[in-house]
Amino acid sequence: MAHVWNEVNTVAVEAEYDVCVVGGGVAGVSAALAAAREGAKTCLIEKEYCLGGLATLGLIVIYLPLCDGHGRQVISGISEELLKVSLKYGPGSLPDCWKEGGNIEERKTKRYLTDYHAAPMIIALEELLLEAGVTIMYDTRFCSVHRENGIIHGVIAENKSGRIGIAAKAFVDASGDADICFTAGEKTVSLNTNRRTGWYFSMGKDGLVRHGLTDPIYTEIPKDSRLYAGDKHEDVTQHAIDGRKMILKHVQALKNESDPGAYPALIPFYDGMRMTRRLSGAYTLDEKEVFRDFEDSIGLTGDWRKPGPVFALPWRTIAGVNNANLAAAGRIISVTTDMWDITRVIPPAALTGQAAGTGAAICAKTGVAMKDLPVKKLQDTLRANGMIIEKP
Ligand SMILES: Cc1cc2nc3c(=O)[nH]c(=O)nc-3n(C[C@H](O)[C@H](O)[C@H](O)COP(=O)(O)OP(=O)(O)OC[C@H]3O[C@@H](n4cnc5c(N)ncnc54)[C@H](O)[C@@H]3O)c2cc1C
């Protein structure tokens, strides 16, 4: 390997890992946890100084439902574990009916979700990964890959030590923006239709209050606004600036109308775009395929927007096509734009993270390409770790 790293002017080569996860949002945390629990020597690289991504630094602190809205739980495994972890050091609790022995009838009308706070979640996620033996590298930004003949040998990243190479047998792209997929030659799809957002907390006469500011998602954009692409640096910067202007305007209105002492107490430290760039994999799941069974299902998700629909997520929406040892996780899996709105939220992001991490551990151990993984073995492992794979 030495010549490889010299070519890209790396200053240091990290130890070889079985699995390297890029991105420490909920998807990356789940992937790293799943891989480490399968016995893989795992590292996670994260450009910020803490875990959680949108779900902590972005102040997106509503863990959307694990159920179908008709009283049936459809997501479990690590995704359910993270929901509970979000409450470990903070306020809030599970809905009573979803606690063990809770009222089954009530579950039909009350969904299995929770609000939480970002700081306790950051601490609890980090603790979880350290306990599992994952090597965390903060302040480490993925820049490039070294690949030959459809196999990724290592990722190149930059941090305080300079430019480093991280070698591994399998990789999970949990960057939220499909950064590895794009760089490593996978087909990707980008959306330039992101709306202005500004989730923040104000402090005022009622204490700390959360505000989920956003331009309307499904209707026309306001006249004073615009659309943004997540893979264009000018748009990313402008989105952050415009979001903060939106917050300031909202606080001014609070001050003028009812709360003269109000001020912005917590603003997002991570840009709030919903759907930026995704993998275009061997299969692209569509919203019309609701209730369809797939032989390579790796888990189920409900629809956070309404009760009823249940979707099986095929492994082919996750496995890399042009790279034997790459899997995608979280809000970047291969789904149509309609379906993207369903799979981009926290519970399915954590679910696909668990599947990708488990698949990466199997790939690292056996050397079998992700797209050819023995699906039954993958499903058995996921099932043994709490995942619901078959429809209720
Ligand atoms: C405005 C808004 C409102 C939302 N509302 C909700 C809601 O109420 N409930 C809900 O469940 N979901 C909601 N979502 C969606 C949800 O928060 C996210 O889609 C989900 O958390 C995605 O998780 P992820 O791990 O896939 O990606 P991310 O959270 O984006 O994590 C990606 C991680 O990778 C890191 N990273 C990125 N690039 C690199 C790189 N080059 N090198 C190293 N690290 C890198 C990032 O720092 C980050 O930590 C909302 C999203 C938005 C934008």
The ligand as an ORCA input file, in Angstrom:
! r2SCAN-3c Opt
* xyz 0 1
  C     -35.099     21.380      8.269
  C     -35.125     19.898      8.556
  C     -36.107     19.374      9.376
  C     -36.126     18.002      9.654
  N     -37.065     17.507     10.522
  C     -36.970     16.240     10.961
  C     -37.748     15.787     12.074
  O     -38.549     16.521     12.652
  N     -37.559     14.512     12.488
  C     -36.728     13.626     11.847
  O     -36.674     12.452     12.243
  N     -35.979     14.041     10.795
  C     -36.047     15.321     10.380
  N     -35.206     15.772      9.381
  C     -34.309     14.830      8.693
  C     -33.179     14.283      9.560
  O     -32.774     15.176     10.536
  C     -31.953     13.916      8.769
  O     -32.205     13.622      7.441
  C     -31.233     12.755      9.406
  O     -30.842     13.137     10.710
  C     -30.085     12.363      8.495
  O     -29.113     11.619      9.148
  P     -27.785     11.181      8.378
  O     -26.923     10.535      9.393
  O     -28.155     10.448      7.154
  O     -27.118     12.544      7.848
  P     -26.527     13.838      8.630
  O     -27.281     14.104      9.870
  O     -26.435     14.873      7.599
  O     -25.071     13.335      9.050
  C     -23.971     13.367      8.188
  C     -22.707     13.494      9.033
  O     -21.576     13.390      8.181
  C     -20.650     14.413      8.479
  N     -19.946     14.700      7.236
  C     -20.462     15.214      6.099
  N     -19.533     15.320      5.150
  C     -18.380     14.862      5.708
  C     -17.041     14.733      5.235
  N     -16.694     15.103      3.980
  N     -16.105     14.233      6.079
  C     -16.436     13.851      7.350
  N     -17.685     13.981      7.849
  C     -18.640     14.465      7.037
  C     -21.504     15.564      8.963
  O     -20.785     16.472      9.742
  C     -22.592     14.826      9.746
  O     -22.237     14.615     11.086
  C     -35.163     17.146      9.065
  C     -34.159     17.673      8.251
  C     -34.132     19.043      8.002
  C     -33.034     19.596      7.155
*
